[in-house]
Amino acid sequence: MSHPDADRFKSNADECRQMAHAAETEDAREAWLRLAAEWDKLAEHARNRRGIFDRYE
C-alpha cells in the first residue's frame, strides 16, 4: 500500500465522521464513528507498510 492509499483511507474516515455528525440517531452516529475508526486504522497501516518499503529504495 502507498501513501495515496493512506490518504484515500483517511478521506473515507473523515467522510464517515461527517456522516456521524449528520446522523439522526445515536445508533447511527456510533456506527459511523466505528466505521471511521476502522478507516483510520487502515490509513495508519498503509502509512506504516509504506515506511518499511521506503528503507529499501
C-alpha distances in whole Angstrom, upper triangle without the diagonal:
4,7,8,6,8,11,11,11,13,15,16,17,19,21,21,23,25,26,27,29,31,31,35,35,34,32,30,29,28,26,24,24,22,20,19,19,16,14,14,13,10,10,11,9,5,8,9,7,6,10,11,10,12,15,15,15
4,5,5,6,9,10,11,13,14,16,17,19,20,21,23,25,26,27,29,31,32,35,36,35,33,31,30,29,27,25,24,23,21,19,19,17,15,15,14,11,10,11,10,6,7,9,8,5,9,11,9,10,14,14,14
4,5,5,6,9,10,10,12,14,15,16,18,20,21,23,24,26,27,29,30,34,34,33,32,30,28,28,26,24,23,23,20,18,18,17,14,13,14,11,9,10,10,7,6,9,9,7,9,12,11,11,15,16,15
4,5,5,6,9,10,10,12,14,15,16,18,20,21,23,24,26,27,28,32,33,32,31,29,27,27,26,23,22,22,20,18,18,17,14,14,15,12,10,12,12,9,9,13,12,10,13,16,15,14,18,19,18
4,5,5,6,9,10,11,12,14,15,17,19,20,21,23,25,26,27,30,31,30,29,26,25,25,23,20,20,20,17,15,16,14,11,11,12,9,7,10,10,7,8,12,11,10,13,15,14,15,19,19,19
4,5,5,6,9,10,11,12,14,15,17,19,20,21,23,25,25,29,30,28,27,25,24,23,22,19,18,18,15,13,13,12,9,9,10,7,4,7,8,5,6,9,10,9,12,14,14,15,18,20,19
4,5,5,6,9,10,10,12,14,15,17,18,20,21,23,24,28,29,28,27,25,23,23,22,19,18,19,16,13,14,14,10,10,12,10,7,10,11,9,9,13,13,12,14,17,17,17,20,22,21
4,5,5,6,9,10,11,12,14,15,17,18,20,21,22,26,27,27,26,23,22,22,20,17,17,17,14,12,14,13,9,10,12,10,8,11,13,10,11,15,15,14,17,19,19,19,23,24,23
4,5,5,6,9,10,11,13,14,15,17,19,20,21,25,25,24,23,20,19,19,17,14,14,14,11,9,10,9,5,7,9,6,5,9,10,9,10,13,14,14,16,19,19,20,23,24,24
4,5,5,6,9,10,11,13,14,15,17,19,20,24,24,23,22,20,18,18,17,14,13,14,11,9,10,10,6,6,9,8,6,9,11,10,11,14,15,15,17,19,20,20,23,25,25
4,5,5,6,9,10,11,12,14,15,17,18,22,23,23,22,19,18,18,17,14,14,15,12,10,12,12,9,9,12,11,9,12,15,13,14,17,18,18,20,23,23,23,26,28,27
4,5,5,6,9,10,11,12,14,15,16,20,21,20,20,17,15,16,14,11,11,12,9,7,10,10,6,8,11,10,9,13,14,14,15,18,19,19,21,24,24,25,28,29,29
4,5,5,6,9,10,10,13,14,15,19,19,18,18,15,13,13,12,9,8,10,7,4,7,8,5,6,9,10,9,11,14,14,15,17,19,19,21,23,24,25,28,30,30
4,5,5,6,9,10,11,13,14,18,19,18,18,16,13,14,14,10,10,12,10,7,10,11,9,9,13,13,11,14,16,16,17,19,21,21,23,26,26,26,29,32,31
4,5,5,6,9,10,11,12,16,17,17,17,14,12,14,13,9,10,12,10,8,11,12,10,11,15,15,14,17,19,18,19,22,23,23,25,28,29,29,32,34,33
4,5,5,6,9,10,10,14,15,14,14,11,9,10,9,5,7,9,7,5,9,10,9,10,13,14,14,16,18,18,20,22,23,24,26,28,29,30,33,35,34
4,5,5,6,9,10,13,14,13,14,11,8,10,10,6,6,9,9,6,9,12,11,11,14,15,15,17,19,20,20,23,25,25,27,29,30,31,33,36,35
4,5,5,6,9,12,14,14,15,12,10,12,12,9,9,13,12,10,13,15,13,14,18,18,17,20,22,22,23,26,27,28,29,32,33,33,36,38,37
4,5,5,6,10,11,12,12,9,8,10,10,7,9,12,10,10,13,15,14,15,18,19,19,21,23,23,25,27,28,29,31,33,34,35,38,39,39
4,5,5,9,9,9,10,7,4,7,8,5,6,10,10,9,12,14,14,15,18,19,19,21,23,24,25,27,29,30,31,33,35,35,38,40,40
4,6,9,10,10,12,10,7,10,11,9,9,13,13,12,14,17,17,17,20,21,21,23,25,26,27,29,31,31,33,35,37,37,40,42,42
4,6,9,11,12,9,8,12,12,10,12,15,15,14,17,19,18,19,23,23,23,25,28,28,29,31,33,34,35,38,39,39,42,44,44
4,6,7,9,6,5,9,10,8,10,13,13,14,16,18,18,20,22,23,24,26,28,28,30,32,33,34,36,38,39,40,43,45,45
4,7,9,7,7,11,12,11,13,16,16,17,20,21,22,23,26,27,27,29,31,32,33,35,37,38,40,42,43,44,46,48,48
4,5,5,6,9,10,11,12,14,16,17,19,20,21,23,25,26,27,29,31,32,33,35,36,38,39,41,43,44,46,48,48
4,5,5,6,9,10,10,12,14,15,16,18,20,21,23,25,26,27,29,30,31,33,35,36,37,39,41,42,44,47,47
4,5,5,6,9,10,11,12,14,15,17,19,20,21,23,24,26,27,29,30,32,33,35,36,38,40,41,43,45,46
4,5,5,6,9,10,11,12,14,16,17,18,20,21,23,24,26,27,29,30,32,33,35,37,38,39,42,44,44
4,5,5,6,9,10,11,12,14,15,16,19,20,21,23,24,26,27,29,30,32,33,35,37,37,40,42,42
4,5,5,6,9,10,10,12,14,15,17,19,20,21,23,24,26,27,29,30,32,33,35,36,38,41,41
4,5,5,6,9,10,11,13,14,16,17,19,20,21,23,25,26,27,29,31,32,34,35,37,39,40
4,5,5,6,9,10,11,12,14,15,16,18,20,21,23,24,26,27,29,31,32,33,36,37,38
4,5,5,6,9,10,10,12,14,15,16,18,20,21,23,24,26,27,29,31,31,34,36,36
4,5,5,6,9,10,11,13,14,15,17,19,20,21,23,25,26,28,29,31,33,35,35
4,5,5,6,9,10,11,12,14,15,17,19,20,21,23,25,26,28,29,31,33,34
4,5,5,6,9,10,10,12,14,15,17,18,20,21,23,25,26,27,30,32,32
4,5,5,6,9,10,11,12,14,15,16,18,20,21,23,25,26,28,30,31
4,5,5,6,9,10,11,12,14,15,16,18,20,21,23,24,27,29,29
4,5,5,6,9,10,10,12,14,15,17,18,20,21,23,25,27,27
4,5,5,6,9,10,11,12,14,15,17,19,20,21,24,26,26
4,5,5,6,9,10,10,12,14,15,17,19,20,22,24,25
4,5,5,6,9,10,10,12,14,16,17,18,21,22,23
4,5,5,6,9,10,11,12,15,16,17,19,21,21
4,5,5,6,9,10,11,13,15,15,17,20,21
4,5,5,6,9,10,11,13,14,16,18,19
4,5,5,6,9,10,11,12,15,16,17
4,6,5,6,9,10,10,13,15,16
4,5,5,7,9,10,12,14,15
4,5,5,7,9,11,12,13
4,5,5,6,9,10,11
4,5,5,7,10,10
4,6,6,8,10
4,5,6,7
4,5,5
4,6
4
